[in-house]
Amino acid sequence: MKILIVDDREENRYLLQALLQGYGHTVSSAQNGAEAIEIVKSGGIDLIISDILMPVMDGFELCRKIKTDETWCHIPFIIYTATYTSTKDEALAKKIGVDWFIVKPCEPDVFMAAVGQVMEAVSHGDIDPSLPLPEEDVLKLYNERLVRKLEQKMLQLEQETAALIKTQADLRESREKYKTILDNIANGYYEVDLAGNLTFFNRACINILGYSEAELMGMNNRTFMDEENARKVYETFHHVFTTGEPYRALDWELIRKDGTICYVDTSISLMRDNDDKGIGFRGVLMDITERKQAEKKKKELEDQLHQAQKMESVGRVAGGVAHDFNNLLSIILGYGEILLEKLDDDAPVYEMASQIYQAGIRARGLTRQLLAFSRKQVLEMKVVDINQVVTGFEKLLRRLIGEDIQMIIAQSHGPLMVNADTAQLEQVLMNLVVNARDAMPDGGILTIETKAVELDAAYVGSRPGLIPGAYALIAVSDTGTGMDKDILERIFEPFFTTKELDKGTGLGLATCYGIVKQHQGNILVYSEPGEGTTFKIYLPLCAQKDAPESSPEKFSFPVAASATVLIVEDDPQVRRLACRILAGQGYSVIESDDVTDAIAIAASHDAPIHLVLSDVIMPKMKGPEAFAKIREHHPEARVLYMSGYTDNMIVRQGILEEGIQYIQKPFTIKGLLEKCHQVLIGE
């Protein structure tokens, strides 16, 4: 039998065609009534099955045309539609000649039963379009089958609904119990899907990250990690997913909502579904931020202690060297000065003796520079002009840098007066210039700039060690290789150097730092890799300048009858030099190389002892202790201490406290006589 299907929906045509062909029928199809008329005109159609609502020509109009045409009115017509509002639609269909009315959806066997009923009625000549068709049998079959299926479906739905309600209740109870337990543990708990999006977490996790529950739900782990840590987390998750083995990750850095960093240790395991397929990850977070901060603080304190110990050790070594070296320099300078006084200016050896003496003077300065990094040396402070210090040292600096480096001096227009030790400032300049030279192996530009600056509270607030006020600025800049952040953080550490082995001690910048700090100033550094480096030295400005030094004066010293000096010095050469200088000026000199002997001499000496000239550090007893015992026998005595030591030991002994006189080795004849005179007359 050849059947024509008319429906505007392709899927409906396809399903009916497959069903009818399965029962051995030949099937044609049309999208609307107009196409159907053209197919009917070609002849051979035994049955038409049509939808109602279609464009161009609907099913009712198609039925009228078929049933009113004498050529086609014999063709049975079935309406198969989902557009069914009431029995009036069915009654209307039958009045216009529809042989059967089927409502979608319909079971295939019911549909085919209706088709069979129609075709059987056609074969027996029982179809009369003007009368209702006898469809009770088909409807009864359909209704009975439909009722049975509905009952089965209803029963199944009731059972599934009851099971679902129970399962949901169990899940809700289990989840609440689960969440209550997790919310009461100290550590964070989290679950994420395979993409790293949070699907579950407890209260501790919220507290660790600082986000609200609503903000965290669905948040990807990359949100609270930087790129480096996100990559580390991805690699960890990938390892757990591919191996299936739990993993413990340490020291993850997470970024809280407020931008601060927290550190966590976490255990990670794979979550699986019923088919053992990985669906996500779960883990426990332990907040170790306080522990990490404590470890960091401990490390900083250990580093500071280590640096302090290094500084103290080197200071002790340097102090010991300075003591012995200054004793030697005292001999050189003392006898050199005596020799120059006894020689005429035109004597053949006068120039050689003068060079020896000048070399001793320079060596004394080098000794002070050696000890500068300990920041305990005795400075020769006076008001100086920074511009003059730079200008006076310029020639030496130019010899240091070589011909391939251009040096530019940019000085302030007016004087920059500071209270400073000129030799120490020259040491700072020399160290900075040498470093700048080494940073420009292929040549470059070195700029030394001086100017007055006013630092306000806003500027010094971010730079520890500075206070608001007027400063003299010395800026030393180079166009060299520059430094990165890690190097800048350690630049002033003793023994830290970026130079090759045996090409740097790491004390140069530490020395600069110590000298500047001892001058109540500060030193800052600015640098970027490949962009050169600038060191800025800030020294407090002074309001006045010292009077120019006058030519040596002739002092009137006490005569021997009125001034007796007890010299206590364990170094025989220094002791003999001091005795010769003082005796040469008419002092009565008592000599002692041992503190015990000096105390015994003082006890047995009936005449007054006006002055005790004592070394600070000696075997058996320190100078202040020996003087205290001498004062028991000679309360009239005054004291002048001398020492080659300039480290922390002298400060601890109270040598530099107010009212106590002190002379630094090596001393000159004039310097020793002036100091003795000042002590004796009480200046």
C-alpha positions in Angstrom: 0.0 0.0 0.0 1.3 3.5 -0.9 0.8 6.0 1.9 1.4 9.8 1.7 2.6 11.5 4.9 2.1 15.3 5.2 3.9 17.1 8.0 6.0 20.3 8.2 8.5 18.8 10.7 11.1 16.6 9.1 11.6 14.4 12.2 7.9 13.6 12.3 7.9 12.6 8.6 11.0 10.5 9.2 9.6 8.6 12.2 6.3 7.8 10.5 8.1 6.8 7.3 10.3 4.4 9.2 7.3 2.9 11.1 5.2 2.4 8.0 8.0 1.0 5.9 8.7 -1.4 8.7 5.2 -2.8 8.1 5.9 -3.2 4.3 4.2 0.0 3.0 5.5 2.4 0.4 5.7 5.9 1.7 5.8 9.4 0.1 6.0 12.6 2.1 5.2 16.3 1.8 5.9 19.4 3.9 2.4 21.0 3.5 -0.9 20.6 1.8 0.1 22.2 -1.5 3.0 19.7 -2.0 0.6 16.9 -1.1 -1.9 17.9 -3.8 0.8 17.7 -6.4 1.8 14.2 -5.2 -1.9 13.1 -5.2 -2.3 14.3 -8.8 0.4 11.9 -9.9 -1.9 9.1 -8.7 -1.4 5.8 -6.9 -1.9 7.1 -3.3 -3.9 4.7 -1.1 -3.9 6.6 2.2 -3.1 10.1 3.4 -1.8 10.8 7.0 -1.6 14.5 7.7 -0.8 17.0 10.5 -3.2 19.9 11.0 -1.1 23.0 11.4 1.2 23.6 8.4 2.2 26.6 6.3 0.8 27.2 2.8 -2.1 24.7 3.3 -3.1 23.1 6.6 -4.5 19.6 7.1 -8.2 20.6 7.2 -7.9 22.5 3.9 -6.1 19.6 2.4 -8.8 17.2 3.5 -11.6 19.4 2.0 -9.8 19.5 -1.4 -9.3 15.7 -1.4 -12.8 14.8 -0.2 -14.6 17.3 -2.6 -12.7 16.1 -5.7 -14.4 13.2 -7.4 -11.1 11.8 -8.5 -9.6 11.6 -5.0 -12.5 11.5 -2.6 -12.1 7.7 -2.3 -8.6 8.1 -0.7 -8.9 7.5 3.1 -7.6 10.5 5.2 -6.2 10.3 8.8 -5.4 13.3 10.9 -2.3 12.7 13.1 -1.7 15.8 15.3 -0.5 17.2 18.6 -2.8 20.2 18.2 -5.7 18.9 20.1 -7.7 21.3 22.3 -11.1 19.5 22.6 -13.4 17.0 21.0 -14.7 19.8 18.8 -11.5 19.5 16.7 -12.1 15.8 16.2 -15.8 16.5 15.4 -14.8 19.2 12.9 -12.4 16.8 11.2 -15.0 14.2 10.7 -17.5 16.6 9.3 -15.1 17.7 6.6 -14.4 14.0 5.7 -11.5 12.9 7.9 -11.7 9.1 8.3 -9.7 8.8 11.5 -8.4 11.2 14.2 -5.2 10.3 16.1 -3.6 12.4 18.8 0.2 12.6 19.2 2.0 11.0 20.9 0.6 7.6 20.1 2.0 4.1 20.7 3.2 2.5 17.4 0.9 -0.5 17.8 -2.1 1.8 18.5 -1.2 3.9 15.4 -0.8 0.9 13.2 -4.1 -0.5 14.5 -5.9 2.7 13.5 -4.3 2.5 10.0 -5.4 -1.1 9.8 -8.9 -0.3 10.8 -9.2 2.5 8.2 -7.8 0.2 5.4 -10.1 -2.6 6.4 -13.1 -0.3 6.4 -12.1 0.9 2.9 -11.8 -2.6 1.7 -15.3 -3.4 2.9 -16.8 -0.2 1.7 -17.7 0.8 5.3 -16.2 4.4 5.2 -18.7 7.2 5.1 -17.2 10.6 5.6 -20.4 12.1 6.7 -20.8 9.7 9.6 -18.7 9.1 12.7 -16.3 6.2 12.2 -16.6 3.1 14.5 -13.4 3.7 16.4 -14.5 2.2 19.8 -12.5 -0.9 19.4 -9.3 0.8 18.6 -9.8 3.5 21.3 -10.6 0.8 23.8 -7.4 -1.1 22.9 -5.4 2.1 23.0 -6.9 3.3 26.3 -6.4 -0.1 28.0 -2.8 -0.2 27.0 -2.3 3.4 27.9 -3.8 2.9 31.3 -1.6 -0.1 32.0 1.5 1.8 31.0 0.4 4.8 33.1 -0.2 2.6 36.1 3.2 1.1 35.7 4.9 4.4 35.2 3.0 5.9 38.2 4.1 3.0 40.4 7.7 3.2 39.2 7.7 7.0 39.7 6.3 6.6 43.3 9.0 4.1 44.1 11.7 6.2 42.6 10.4 9.3 44.3 10.3 7.6 47.7 13.8 6.3 47.2 15.0 9.7 46.1 13.5 11.4 49.1 15.1 8.9 51.4 18.4 9.2 49.6 18.3 13.0 49.7 17.4 13.0 53.4 20.3 10.6 54.1 22.6 12.7 52.0 21.5 15.9 53.7 22.0 14.3 57.1 25.3 12.9 56.2 26.5 16.2 54.6 25.4 18.2 57.7 27.2 15.8 60.0 30.2 15.8 57.7 30.3 19.6 57.5 29.8 20.0 61.3 32.8 17.8 61.9 34.9 19.5 59.4 33.9 23.0 60.6 35.2 22.1 64.1 38.7 21.0 63.1 41.6 23.5 63.2 42.9 22.7 59.7 41.3 23.6 56.5 39.6 21.0 54.3 38.9 21.5 50.6 37.6 19.7 47.5 38.2 20.9 44.0 37.2 19.5 40.6 39.8 18.5 38.0 40.0 22.1 36.8 40.9 23.3 40.3 37.6 25.0 41.1 36.5 24.8 44.8 33.4 22.6 45.3 33.5 22.1 49.0 35.5 23.6 52.0 35.2 24.0 55.7 35.2 27.1 58.0 39.0 26.9 58.7 39.6 27.1 54.9 37.5 30.3 54.8 39.5 31.7 57.7 42.8 30.9 56.1 42.0 32.6 52.8 39.9 35.4 54.2 37.1 35.2 51.6 33.4 34.7 52.3 31.8 31.3 51.7 29.9 32.7 48.7 33.1 34.1 47.2 35.0 30.9 47.6 32.4 28.6 46.1 33.5 27.8 42.6 36.7 29.9 42.8 39.6 28.6 40.9 42.8 28.0 42.9 44.7 30.3 40.6 42.8 33.2 42.1 44.7 33.0 45.3 48.1 32.1 43.9 50.8 33.8 41.9 52.0 32.3 38.7 54.9 30.3 40.2 52.8 28.7 42.9 49.9 28.0 40.5 52.4 26.1 38.3 53.6 24.2 41.3 50.0 23.3 42.3 49.2 22.1 38.7 52.3 19.9 38.7 51.3 18.4 42.1 47.7 17.8 41.0 48.9 16.2 37.8 51.2 13.9 39.7 48.3 12.8 42.0 46.0 12.3 39.0 48.4 10.2 37.0 49.7 8.1 39.8 46.6 7.9 41.9 48.8 8.1 45.0 48.3 10.7 47.8 50.9 13.4 48.1 52.0 15.8 50.8 52.9 19.3 49.5 55.0 21.7 51.7 55.2 25.4 51.8 52.5 26.5 49.4 52.2 30.2 49.2 48.6 31.5 49.1 47.5 35.0 48.7 44.7 36.1 51.1 41.9 38.4 50.1 43.7 41.3 51.8 46.8 40.6 49.7 49.0 39.2 52.5 50.8 35.9 52.0 50.1 32.8 54.0 51.9 29.5 54.0 50.3 26.1 54.1 51.2 22.4 54.2 48.6 20.2 52.5 47.8 16.6 51.8 46.3 15.8 48.4 44.4 12.7 47.3 42.3 11.9 44.2 38.5 11.8 44.4 36.9 9.0 42.3 33.3 8.3 41.1 31.5 4.9 41.1 33.4 3.8 38.0 36.8 4.6 39.7 37.3 7.5 37.4 39.1 10.6 38.8 36.7 13.5 39.3 38.7 15.9 41.5 41.0 16.4 44.4 40.6 16.7 48.2 43.1 17.8 50.8 43.7 19.2 54.3 45.4 22.6 54.7 47.6 23.3 57.7 48.3 27.0 58.2 52.1 27.3 59.0 52.3 31.1 58.5 53.3 31.9 62.1 55.9 29.1 62.1 57.4 30.4 58.8 57.5 33.9 60.2 59.1 32.7 63.4 61.7 30.7 61.3 62.3 33.8 59.2 62.7 36.0 62.2 65.0 33.4 63.8 67.1 33.3 60.6 67.3 37.1 60.5 68.5 37.1 64.1 71.0 34.4 63.5 72.3 36.3 60.4 72.5 39.5 62.5 74.3 37.6 65.3 76.7 36.0 62.7 77.4 39.3 61.2 78.0 40.9 64.6 80.3 38.1 65.5 82.2 38.5 62.2 82.4 42.2 62.9 83.6 41.7 66.4 86.2 39.1 65.4 87.6 41.3 62.7 87.5 44.2 65.0 89.6 42.4 67.6 92.1 41.3 65.0 92.3 44.8 63.5 92.6 46.3 67.0 95.5 44.0 67.9 97.3 44.8 64.6 96.6 48.5 65.2 98.1 48.4 68.7 101.3 46.9 67.5 101.5 48.9 64.3 100.8 52.2 66.2 103.6 51.4 68.6 105.9 51.0 65.7 104.6 54.2 64.1 105.1 56.0 67.4 108.8 55.1 67.2 109.0 56.1 63.5 107.2 59.4 64.0 108.8 60.3 67.3 112.4 59.7 66.3 111.7 61.1 62.9 110.4 64.3 64.4 113.4 64.5 66.8 115.8 63.9 63.8 114.1 66.6 61.8 114.5 69.1 64.7 118.2 68.4 65.0 118.9 68.6 61.2 119.3 71.8 59.3 117.0 72.3 56.3 119.9 72.1 53.9 121.4 69.0 55.5 122.0 66.2 52.9 119.8 63.7 54.7 117.0 66.2 55.7 114.9 65.3 52.7 115.2 61.6 53.3 114.3 62.0 56.9 111.3 64.2 56.0 110.1 61.5 53.5 110.3 58.8 56.3 108.4 61.1 58.6 105.7 61.8 56.0 105.4 58.1 55.2 104.7 57.5 58.9 102.0 60.1 58.9 100.3 58.4 55.9 100.7 55.0 57.6 98.9 56.4 60.6 96.0 57.4 58.4 95.9 53.9 56.8 95.7 52.3 60.3 92.6 54.4 61.0 91.1 53.4 57.7 91.7 49.7 58.5 89.6 50.1 61.7 86.9 52.3 60.2 84.4 49.5 59.5 84.2 48.7 63.2 82.8 52.3 63.8 84.8 52.5 67.0 87.8 54.5 65.9 88.6 57.8 67.5 87.8 60.4 64.8 89.6 63.7 64.4 86.4 65.7 63.9 86.4 69.2 62.7 84.2 71.4 60.5 85.2 71.0 56.9 83.8 71.9 53.5 82.7 68.8 51.5 83.6 70.6 48.3 87.2 71.1 49.4 87.4 67.4 50.5 86.4 66.3 47.0 88.6 68.8 45.2 91.6 68.0 47.4 91.2 64.2 46.7 90.4 64.6 43.0 93.9 64.1 41.6 94.3 60.8 43.4 90.8 59.6 42.3 91.6 60.3 38.7 94.8 58.2 39.0 92.6 55.4 40.4 90.0 55.2 37.6 92.3 55.1 34.5 92.0 56.8 31.2 89.0 54.9 29.8 86.7 56.4 32.4 85.5 60.0 32.3 85.2 61.6 35.7 82.8 64.5 36.1 82.8 66.7 39.3 79.6 68.6 39.8 79.9 70.7 43.0 77.4 73.0 44.7 77.9 76.7 44.3 78.3 77.4 48.0 80.3 75.7 50.7 78.9 72.5 52.4 80.1 72.6 56.0 80.0 69.3 58.0 81.6 68.1 61.1 83.8 65.2 59.9 87.1 63.5 59.8 88.6 64.4 56.4 90.7 61.2 56.2 87.7 59.0 56.8 85.6 60.8 54.1 88.5 60.4 51.7 88.4 56.7 52.5 84.7 56.5 51.7 85.2 58.3 48.4 88.1 56.1 47.4 86.2 52.9 48.1 83.2 54.1 46.1 85.3 55.2 43.2 87.2 51.9 43.1 83.9 50.0 43.1 82.6 52.2 40.3 85.8 51.6 38.3 85.4 47.8 38.7 81.8 48.1 37.5 82.9 49.7 34.2 85.6 47.4 32.8 85.0 48.7 29.3 85.0 52.4 30.4 82.1 54.8 31.2 81.3 57.9 33.1 81.9 58.5 36.8 80.1 61.5 38.3 80.7 62.9 41.8 78.1 65.5 42.8 77.8 67.6 45.9 74.8 69.8 46.9 72.8 70.9 49.9 69.4 69.1 50.4 66.6 69.5 52.8 65.0 66.1 53.7 61.4 66.3 54.9 59.5 63.8 57.0 57.8 62.3 54.0 61.1 61.4 52.4 62.9 60.1 55.5 59.8 58.1 56.6 60.6 55.3 54.1 64.4 55.4 54.7 65.4 54.2 58.2 68.3 56.0 59.8 67.5 59.4 58.4 65.8 62.2 60.3 64.4 65.4 58.7 66.8 68.3 58.3 69.5 69.9 56.2 72.2 67.6 54.8 75.2 67.8 52.5 74.8 65.2 49.8 77.7 63.4 48.1 76.4 61.3 45.2 78.8 58.9 43.4 77.3 57.6 40.2 78.6 55.2 37.5 77.3 53.9 34.1 78.4 50.3 34.9 76.8 46.9 35.1 74.4 47.8 38.0 73.1 45.4 40.6 69.9 43.3 41.1 67.7 43.4 44.2 69.3 40.4 45.9 72.7 42.0 45.7 71.4 45.4 46.9 69.9 43.8 50.0 73.4 42.6 51.1 75.6 45.3 49.7 76.8 46.7 53.0 77.3 43.3 54.7 80.9 42.7 55.8 82.7 40.1 53.7 80.0 40.1 51.0 81.4 40.6 47.5 80.4 40.0 43.9 84.0 40.0 42.8 86.0 37.0 41.8 88.0 35.0 44.4 91.1 36.9 45.7 89.9 40.1 44.0 87.8 41.5 46.8 87.5 41.2 50.6 83.9 42.5 51.0 85.0 45.1 53.5 85.0 48.2 51.3 81.3 49.1 51.4 81.0 47.9 55.0 83.8 50.4 55.9 81.9 53.1 54.0 78.7 52.3 55.9 80.5 52.3 59.3 82.2 55.7 58.6 79.1 57.4 57.4 77.1 56.1 60.3 79.7 57.3 62.8 79.4 60.7 61.2 75.6 60.6 62.1 74.8 60.3 58.4 73.4 57.7 56.1 74.3 56.0 52.9 71.8 54.8 50.3 72.2 53.0 47.0 70.1 52.9 43.9 70.8 50.5 41.1 69.2 48.4 38.3 71.0 45.7 36.2 72.5 47.3 33.2 71.6 50.8 34.3 74.5 51.8 36.5 74.6 52.6 40.3 74.4 55.7 42.4 75.5 55.9 46.1 74.1 58.8 48.0 75.8 59.9 51.2 73.9 62.3 53.5 75.9 64.2 56.2 74.3 66.7 58.6 75.2 70.3 57.7 77.0 72.5 60.2 76.3 76.3 60.6 80.0 77.4 61.0 83.5 76.6 60.0 86.5 76.0 62.2 89.1 78.8 62.2 92.1 78.1 60.0 94.9 76.3 61.6 97.7 78.6 62.8 101.3 77.8 62.7 102.8 75.8 65.6 102.9 77.7 68.8 105.6 77.8 71.4 104.1 76.6 74.7 105.4 77.4 78.1 105.6 74.1 79.9 106.0 73.5 83.7 109.6 73.1 84.8 110.9 69.9 86.2 110.8 71.1 89.8 107.0 71.5 89.6 106.0 68.6 87.3 106.8 64.9 87.8 105.5 62.4 85.3 105.3 58.6 85.9 105.4 56.8 82.6 103.8 53.3 82.6 104.4 51.6 79.2 105.2 48.0 78.5 106.7 48.7 75.1 110.3 49.7 75.7 110.7 51.8 72.5 107.5 53.8 73.1 108.4 54.2 76.7 111.9 55.5 75.9 110.5 57.9 73.3 108.0 59.4 75.7 110.7 59.7 78.4 113.0 61.5 76.0 110.3 63.9 74.8 109.2 64.9 78.3 112.7 64.9 79.8 113.8 67.1 77.0 111.2 69.7 78.1 112.3 69.7 81.7 109.9 67.2 83.2 111.0 64.9 86.0 110.4 61.5 84.5 109.9 58.2 86.4 109.9 55.2 84.1 108.1 51.9 84.6 107.5 48.9 82.3 105.1 47.1 84.6 101.9 48.1 86.5 103.0 46.3 89.6 106.4 48.0 89.6 104.6 51.4 88.9 102.3 51.0 91.9 105.3 50.1 94.1 107.3 53.1 92.8 104.4 55.4 93.5 104.0 53.9 97.1 107.7 54.6 97.8 107.9 58.0 96.1 107.6 60.7 98.8 107.5 63.7 96.5 104.3 64.5 94.5 103.6 62.8 91.2 101.7 65.3 89.0 100.9 63.2 86.0 100.7 59.5 85.2 101.2 58.8 81.5 99.9 55.2 81.1 99.1 52.8 78.4 95.5 51.4 78.5 96.1 47.7 77.8 99.0 46.1 79.6 99.8 42.6 81.1 98.4 41.9 84.6 96.3 45.1 84.8 94.6 47.7 82.7 95.7 51.3 82.9 92.6 52.6 84.7 93.0 50.0 87.4 96.7 50.8 87.9 95.9 54.5 88.1 93.3 53.9 90.8 95.9 52.1 92.9 98.5 54.9 92.3 96.0 57.5 93.4 95.8 55.8 96.8 99.3 57.0 97.4 99.2 60.2 95.3 95.7 61.7 95.2 97.2 64.8 93.6 98.1 62.9 90.4 96.3 63.3 87.1 96.3 60.8 84.3 96.8 60.9 80.5 96.1 57.6 78.8 97.6 56.5 75.5 96.9 53.4 73.3 97.2 52.0 69.9 93.8 50.2 70.5 90.8 52.0 69.0 88.2 49.3 69.1 85.3 48.7 71.5 87.6 47.8 74.4 88.7 51.4 75.0 85.1 52.5 75.0 84.1 49.8 77.5 87.0 51.0 79.8 85.6 54.5 79.9 88.6 56.1 78.3 86.5 58.5 76.1 84.1 59.5 78.8 83.9 63.2 79.7 86.8 64.3 81.9 89.2 61.6 81.0 92.2 62.6 78.7 93.4 60.3 76.0 96.1 60.4 73.2 96.0 58.2 70.2 99.2 56.3 69.2 101.2 57.1 67.2 101.6 60.6 68.6 103.9 63.5 67.7 106.2 65.4 70.0 104.0 68.5 69.8 100.8 66.4 70.3 102.2 64.7 73.4 103.5 67.9 75.0 100.2 69.7 74.3 98.2 66.9 75.9 100.4 66.7 78.9 100.2 70.5 79.3 96.4 70.5 79.0 96.0 67.8 81.7 98.4 69.4 84.1 96.7 72.8 83.9 93.3 71.2 84.0 92.0 72.3 80.6 
